[in-house]
Amino acid sequence: MSNAQFFTALCLPLVVFVIGLYHQNTGIRDLRSELIQFRSEVKARFVAMDARFNRVDQRFDDLTSKVVDIDNRLVRVEERLKL
């Protein structure tokens, strides 16, 4: 076996291995960037949903205060009419 054959037999698998690692690392980076993008989209949707729930909660509080106000007025009317 000559020196060229020896180095080819030794270096070729190493070169293929390094190229494989680089390719795998590139795929992992792509996957990571996609996961980061997905996470930011999900976070934006949760922020929007949270804002909607806060608006619904505020409306519910407004309705509750109006019902309490109507109840207080009804109590005063009942007291005046002595019912």
C-alpha positions in Angstrom: 0.0 0.0 0.0 1.5 3.3 -1.0 1.4 6.5 1.1 -1.3 8.1 -1.2 -3.5 5.1 -0.7 -2.9 5.1 3.0 -3.8 8.7 3.4 -6.8 8.4 1.1 -8.1 5.5 3.2 -7.5 7.4 6.4 -8.6 10.9 5.4 -11.6 10.1 3.2 -13.8 8.8 6.1 -12.7 11.7 8.2 -13.7 14.2 5.5 -17.1 12.5 5.0 -17.6 12.5 8.8 -16.8 16.2 9.1 -19.1 17.0 6.2 -21.8 14.9 7.9 -21.4 16.8 11.1 -21.6 20.2 9.3 -24.7 19.1 7.5 -26.3 17.8 10.7 -25.4 21.0 12.5 -26.9 23.1 9.8 -30.1 21.1 10.1 -30.2 21.6 13.8 -29.7 25.3 13.4 -32.5 25.4 10.9 -34.8 23.5 13.3 -33.8 25.8 16.1 -34.6 28.9 14.2 -38.0 27.4 13.2 -38.8 26.6 16.8 -37.9 30.1 17.9 -40.1 31.5 15.2 -43.0 29.2 16.2 -42.5 30.1 19.9 -42.7 33.8 19.1 -45.9 33.3 17.0 -47.5 31.3 19.8 -46.5 34.0 22.3 -48.1 36.7 20.1 -51.3 34.7 19.9 -51.4 34.3 23.7 -50.9 38.0 24.1 -53.8 38.7 21.8 -55.9 36.1 23.6 -55.0 37.6 26.9 -56.1 41.1 25.7 -59.4 39.6 24.6 -60.0 37.9 27.9 -59.1 41.2 29.7 -61.7 43.0 27.6 -64.3 40.4 28.3 -63.5 40.6 32.0 -63.9 44.4 31.9 -67.3 44.1 30.2 -68.4 41.5 32.7 -67.3 43.8 35.6 -69.3 46.7 33.9 -72.4 44.5 33.6 -72.0 43.3 37.2 -71.9 46.9 38.4 -75.0 47.8 36.4 -76.9 44.9 37.9 -75.8 45.9 41.4 -77.0 49.5 40.6 -80.4 48.2 39.4 -80.7 46.1 42.5 -80.0 49.1 44.7 -82.6 51.2 42.9 -85.1 48.4 43.2 -84.4 48.1 47.0 -85.1 51.9 47.3 -88.3 51.6 45.3 -89.4 48.7 47.6 -88.6 50.8 50.7 -90.7 53.7 49.4 -93.6 51.5 48.5 -93.1 49.5 51.7 -93.3 46.1 49.9 
